[in-house]
Amino acid sequence: MKKKIIRVLLIVVMLLLIATVVVYFIFRKEKEWLAFYIACCGGVLIVNLIISIIFVNKNFKDKGRP
């Protein structure tokens, strides 16, 4: 169960990273401030998910299958 949760969180982090980079490069030429804002918001979300991965890895007790 612990591995599934960590795998799902890592997939969400990768998707957020890809989406942030793509949207940044789309808005970079037209609206620099909006591109920077979106990149910062994506970065904050990624950092929060990485922190949650660390806490899940540290505190989640996997009981194994009976």
N, C-alpha and C positions, 0 to 999 in steps of 0.2 A: 504494500500500500504506500509506503514511504517513497519508493522509487517511482511509482506512478505520479504522485503529487509533484515530486521534483521534476520529473520529465515534462509534465504539463506546464509547470511554471517556466521551465527553460524554453519550451516551444513558444509560450506567450512572450517571453523576453525577446526571442529572435524575431517574431512577427512584429513586435513594437519597434525593434531596431530597424528592420527593413522599411517599415511604413514611415518612420521618422526621417530616414535618409531620403526616401523617395519624395516625400512631401517637401522636405527642405529644398531639394534641387528643383522641384517644380515652382515653388514660390520665390526662390532666391533672386531671380532677375526682376520680377515685378514688384514685390513687396518684401524688402529685406528685413524689416522689423517683424513681419508676420512669420517669415521663415525662421528667424532666430527664436521667436516665442514658441513656435511649434517644436523646434529642436530642443529647447529647454524643457518644455512640458514632457516630451518623450523621454528625455534624459532622467527627469525626476521619477517618472513611472518605472523606468528600467532599474534605477537604483533602489526604489522601494521593493520591487519584485526580487532583486538579488538579496536584499536584506531578509525578505521573507523566506527565501530559499535557505539562507544560513540558519534562520531560526527553526525551520522545519527540520533541517538536517541535524541540528543540535538537540532539539527537544522532543521530537516525535518518536514515540516508543512503538516500534513495529513488533506486534505480538506473534507473528509467524502463523502459519496455518496449522490447525489442530489435526 
